[in-house]
Amino acid sequence: MTALATATPTLAERTARVVGVLAEHARAVDDSATFPVASLDALRESGLMGLLVPVEHGGLGGDLADLARTAADLGGACLSTAMIWAMHGQQVAAIAAHAGPRLRADLLPRIARGEVYVASVTSERGKGGHLLTAEAPLRPDGDRLGIDRDAPIVTGGAVADGFLITMRASPDAGYDDVSLVYADRGQVTAEPGRGSWNPMGMRGTHSVPLRITGDVPADQLVGEPGGFRAVATRTFVPAGHIGWAACWLGAARGALSSVLGMIRDPRTRGSFDPTSELLRRRLARARLDLDTVAALLAQAIRDAADARDVSAAEAPDVQLRLNGLKVHAAERCAAVVDELVELTGLRHGYMRDSALPLERVHRDLRSASLNYANDRLYDANGAIALLDRTVTLAWAGRP
């Protein structure tokens, strides 16, 4: 008797299978400030690590809309794990779009099988988190590239299977002449640096200092030598801002959903008065904030799909909205959860052992404005706004 073929699970089904695992481990991961190994294992097994890997390389062939929807669902269960996954997705998007044929053929199928979790190495002690500059140089030697890179923060660096690293293109290159290079963990030595990870929130990201040394084949450059700016504007930044914003939106949406459930639950209904004008106004503001973030997120996804170049020089309105998405999502998602803490009070909103996860989510979202600082993006957007004298808004359409 021939066995019936098992139907391929949908993206929603894959996501639903792992959300419960993330929620189960979220509190323990936060308490211990340890990397969510069990949650990552579930993501590996689900196929979601290969969401953005093209189908021809064994992946799910997803796009930025799929990234956002999945990140939001994961963010509602455990924001630390969601951010780990979304940042991995950002790296995969860059590799899929800009790596050479040999690296794509070797690496993408392994990512699709869940074998490779890719961490991002963009911070540096001398420059902080500034994305488009680098200090440590690659050292070309024949068909090899020497790497000696000291990073103060690498999310998931202790457990990552590979690293996507920004470096100066060569010892003689300028600080804004930046290359992006991939290194498998087995090709380099990755040693923990000085310092520990004991933050207020996002404790499960385990963003540790790391020094990476070794050498890799020259064809493991992602993009052209010194060409990281093109990779960043076309792929890296859009995927990053969209993924981050979706994670934060999902966390705030999950918080609001849990509060609505408590208000409507007969067992706790006596703690709240659904007819209260103050309660209704706070719920209305929270919902409006989430809807506006979701609308801006949807527009940023459309912009990234429609515009070949989202740089400030070629498409200032697109870059303004993309930077604005990160800033607005960081501010308003945090504000929503802060308002929910006020609404639910000391007993339900502030206590660590509350049935609601508001205290943890509140701490986690406090980091959002610092994760590539909002102040830096406000400065950038002020300068970019001068380039768009016609004030091209999304509903007006781009010329």
C-alpha positions in Angstrom: 0.0 0.0 0.0 1.5 3.3 -1.0 1.8 5.9 1.8 0.0 9.2 1.2 2.5 12.0 0.5 2.8 14.4 3.4 1.6 17.9 2.4 4.2 20.6 2.6 3.4 22.8 5.5 2.5 26.4 4.8 4.6 29.3 6.2 1.8 30.0 8.8 1.9 26.4 9.9 5.7 26.4 10.2 5.5 29.5 12.3 2.7 28.3 14.5 4.8 25.2 15.4 7.7 27.2 16.7 5.7 30.0 18.4 4.8 27.7 21.3 8.4 26.7 21.8 9.5 30.4 21.9 6.7 31.3 24.4 7.6 28.3 26.6 11.2 29.3 27.0 10.9 33.2 26.9 10.8 33.7 30.7 13.7 31.4 31.5 15.8 32.9 28.7 15.2 36.3 30.1 15.9 35.3 33.7 19.2 33.7 32.9 20.3 36.0 30.0 21.3 33.0 28.0 20.9 32.3 24.3 17.6 30.6 23.4 19.1 27.3 22.2 15.9 25.3 22.3 14.1 28.0 20.3 16.8 28.2 17.7 16.7 24.4 17.4 13.0 24.6 16.7 13.6 27.3 14.1 16.3 25.1 12.4 13.9 22.2 12.3 11.0 24.2 10.9 12.8 25.4 7.8 12.3 29.0 8.7 16.1 29.6 8.8 15.8 29.3 5.0 12.8 31.5 4.6 14.7 34.0 2.3 16.8 31.3 0.5 15.6 30.9 -3.1 13.7 27.7 -3.9 16.4 26.6 -6.3 18.8 26.4 -3.4 16.4 24.4 -1.2 14.8 27.3 0.7 11.3 28.6 1.0 11.8 31.5 -1.5 10.1 34.0 0.8 10.2 37.8 0.4 10.3 40.8 2.8 6.6 40.6 3.4 7.1 37.0 4.6 10.0 38.1 6.7 7.8 40.8 8.4 4.8 38.6 9.0 6.9 35.8 10.5 9.1 38.2 12.6 5.9 39.7 14.0 4.5 36.4 15.0 7.8 35.3 16.6 8.1 38.7 18.3 4.8 38.1 20.1 6.2 35.0 21.7 9.8 36.0 22.5 11.3 39.2 21.3 14.9 38.1 21.8 14.5 35.1 19.6 12.5 37.0 17.0 15.4 39.6 16.7 18.0 36.8 16.4 16.0 35.2 13.6 15.2 38.5 11.8 18.9 39.5 11.9 19.8 36.1 10.5 17.3 36.8 7.8 18.9 40.1 7.0 22.3 38.3 6.5 20.6 35.6 4.3 19.0 38.3 2.1 22.4 39.9 1.5 24.0 36.6 0.7 21.2 35.5 -1.6 21.2 38.8 -3.5 25.0 39.7 -3.6 27.2 36.6 -3.1 29.1 35.0 -5.9 27.9 31.7 -7.5 30.3 29.5 -5.6 29.4 30.9 -2.2 25.7 30.8 -3.0 25.8 27.2 -4.2 27.8 26.1 -1.1 26.2 28.2 1.6 22.5 28.7 0.8 21.5 25.0 0.8 23.1 24.6 4.2 21.2 27.6 5.5 18.0 26.2 4.0 18.6 22.9 5.9 18.9 24.8 9.1 22.6 23.9 9.5 23.9 27.5 9.4 22.8 30.4 11.7 24.5 33.5 10.4 25.4 36.3 12.8 26.1 39.9 11.9 29.4 41.6 12.7 29.1 45.3 12.0 30.0 47.0 15.3 33.6 48.0 16.0 35.2 49.5 19.1 36.6 52.6 17.4 33.4 53.5 15.4 30.6 52.0 17.4 27.6 50.9 15.3 28.1 53.2 12.3 27.3 50.9 9.5 29.1 52.3 6.5 32.6 52.7 7.9 35.1 50.2 9.1 38.6 50.3 10.8 40.0 46.8 10.7 41.2 45.9 7.1 41.0 42.8 5.1 44.4 41.6 4.1 44.4 40.1 0.6 47.0 37.4 0.1 46.7 35.7 -3.3 43.3 34.0 -3.4 42.8 34.4 0.4 41.6 37.2 2.6 43.0 37.7 6.1 40.6 38.6 8.9 41.4 40.1 12.3 38.2 41.7 13.6 37.4 42.8 17.1 33.6 43.5 17.7 32.2 44.7 21.0 28.7 43.3 20.3 27.8 40.2 18.2 24.2 39.0 18.7 24.4 35.2 19.1 28.1 35.3 18.4 28.9 32.5 20.8 26.7 30.0 19.0 26.6 31.3 15.4 27.7 28.9 12.6 28.9 31.7 10.4 29.5 35.4 10.3 28.9 38.2 7.9 31.5 40.8 8.6 32.1 44.4 7.5 35.8 45.4 7.1 37.9 48.0 5.3 38.6 46.7 1.8 42.4 46.6 2.3 45.1 48.2 4.6 45.3 51.1 2.1 41.6 51.7 1.8 39.7 54.5 3.3 37.4 54.0 6.3 34.3 54.3 4.1 35.7 51.8 1.5 34.0 48.8 3.2 33.7 45.2 2.1 31.4 42.5 3.3 32.8 39.1 3.8 31.4 35.7 4.9 33.3 33.4 7.3 32.2 29.9 8.4 33.0 29.3 12.1 35.2 26.4 11.0 37.3 28.8 8.8 38.2 31.2 11.6 38.9 31.4 15.3 36.1 33.2 17.2 37.2 34.1 20.7 35.0 35.8 23.3 36.2 39.3 24.2 36.3 41.1 27.5 32.9 41.9 29.0 29.7 40.1 30.0 26.1 40.2 28.9 23.8 41.4 31.6 21.4 44.0 30.1 18.1 45.4 31.1 16.2 43.8 28.3 16.7 41.7 25.1 18.6 39.4 27.4 18.3 36.3 25.3 20.1 37.8 22.3 23.4 37.2 24.2 25.2 39.9 22.3 28.8 39.3 23.4 32.1 40.8 22.4 34.0 38.6 19.9 37.4 38.6 18.2 37.4 36.8 14.8 40.7 35.9 13.2 41.7 33.7 10.3 41.5 33.7 6.5 38.8 32.8 3.9 38.8 32.3 0.2 38.5 35.6 -1.7 35.3 34.5 -3.4 33.5 34.8 0.0 33.2 38.5 -0.5 29.5 39.4 -0.6 29.3 42.2 -3.2 32.2 43.9 -4.9 35.4 44.7 -3.1 34.7 47.9 -1.2 31.1 47.7 -2.4 29.2 47.3 0.9 27.4 50.6 0.5 25.5 49.2 -2.5 24.7 46.0 -0.6 23.5 48.1 2.3 21.2 50.4 0.4 19.7 47.7 -1.8 19.3 44.9 0.6 21.0 45.0 4.0 19.3 48.2 5.4 15.8 47.5 4.0 15.8 43.9 5.4 17.2 45.1 8.7 14.7 47.9 9.3 11.7 45.9 8.1 12.7 42.9 10.2 13.4 44.9 13.4 10.2 46.9 13.1 8.1 43.8 12.5 9.6 42.2 15.6 8.8 45.2 17.8 5.3 45.5 16.3 4.7 41.8 17.0 5.9 42.2 20.6 3.6 45.2 21.2 0.7 43.4 19.4 1.1 40.4 21.6 1.1 42.6 24.7 -2.1 44.3 23.7 -3.7 41.0 22.8 -2.8 39.6 26.3 -4.3 42.7 28.0 -7.5 42.4 25.9 -7.8 38.8 26.9 -7.4 39.6 30.6 -10.0 42.4 30.4 -12.5 40.0 28.8 -11.7 37.0 30.9 -14.5 36.3 33.4 -11.9 35.4 36.0 -10.2 38.8 35.9 -13.0 41.0 34.6 -13.6 42.4 38.1 -10.2 44.1 38.0 -11.2 46.3 35.0 -14.2 48.3 34.0 -14.7 48.0 30.3 -17.1 50.9 30.4 -14.4 53.2 31.7 -13.7 56.1 29.3 -10.0 56.2 30.4 -9.6 52.5 29.7 -11.2 52.8 26.3 -9.1 55.8 25.3 -5.9 54.0 26.3 -6.9 50.9 24.3 -7.8 53.2 21.3 -4.5 54.9 21.4 -2.6 51.6 21.6 -4.5 50.2 18.7 -4.0 53.4 16.6 -0.3 53.3 17.3 0.0 49.7 16.2 -2.1 50.3 13.1 0.1 53.3 12.0 3.3 51.3 12.5 1.8 48.4 10.5 0.8 50.8 7.7 4.3 52.3 7.5 5.8 48.8 7.6 3.6 47.7 4.7 4.6 50.8 2.7 8.3 50.2 3.4 7.9 46.7 2.1 6.3 48.0 -1.1 9.0 50.6 -1.5 11.7 48.0 -1.1 10.1 45.9 -3.8 9.4 48.7 -6.2 12.6 50.8 -6.0 15.8 49.4 -7.5 17.9 51.8 -5.5 16.7 53.1 -2.1 19.7 55.3 -1.5 19.0 58.9 -0.4 20.5 60.3 -3.7 18.2 58.3 -6.0 15.1 57.9 -3.9 15.1 60.3 -0.9 11.4 59.7 -0.1 11.9 55.9 0.1 15.0 56.3 2.4 13.0 58.8 4.5 10.2 56.3 5.0 12.6 53.4 5.6 14.5 55.3 8.3 11.2 56.6 9.6 9.9 53.1 10.0 12.7 52.1 12.3 12.4 55.3 14.4 8.6 55.3 14.6 8.3 51.6 15.3 10.9 51.8 18.0 9.1 54.8 19.7 5.5 53.9 19.3 5.8 50.1 20.1 7.6 51.0 23.3 5.0 53.6 24.1 2.1 51.2 23.6 3.5 48.7 26.1 4.3 51.6 28.6 0.6 52.6 28.3 -0.5 49.1 28.9 1.6 48.9 32.0 -0.2 52.1 33.2 -3.6 50.5 32.3 -3.1 47.2 34.1 -1.4 48.7 37.1 1.1 47.5 39.6 -0.3 44.0 40.1 -0.7 42.9 36.4 1.6 45.2 34.5 4.6 45.8 36.7 5.3 42.6 38.5 7.7 40.1 37.1 5.6 37.1 38.1 2.4 38.5 36.5 0.6 36.3 34.0 1.0 39.1 31.6 4.5 39.5 30.0 4.3 43.3 30.1 7.3 43.8 32.4 9.6 41.8 30.2 8.3 43.2 26.9 8.6 46.7 28.3 12.3 46.1 29.1 12.9 44.5 25.8 11.4 47.4 23.8 13.4 50.0 25.7 16.3 48.8 23.6 14.6 49.5 20.3 15.5 53.2 20.1 19.2 52.3 20.9 19.5 49.5 18.3 21.1 51.8 15.7 20.3 54.9 17.6 17.1 56.9 16.7 19.0 60.1 17.1 21.4 59.1 14.3 18.5 58.3 12.0 16.8 61.6 12.9 19.9 63.5 11.9 20.2 61.5 8.6 16.5 62.1 7.8 16.8 65.8 8.4 19.5 66.0 5.8 17.7 63.7 3.4 14.5 65.8 3.7 16.4 68.7 2.1 16.8 66.5 -1.1 13.0 65.9 -1.5 11.8 69.5 -2.0 8.5 68.3 -3.4 7.8 66.2 -0.3 6.9 63.0 -2.1 4.5 61.1 0.0 3.6 57.4 -0.4 0.0 58.0 -1.5 1.1 60.6 -4.1 3.2 58.0 -5.9 6.8 58.3 -6.9 7.6 60.2 -10.1 
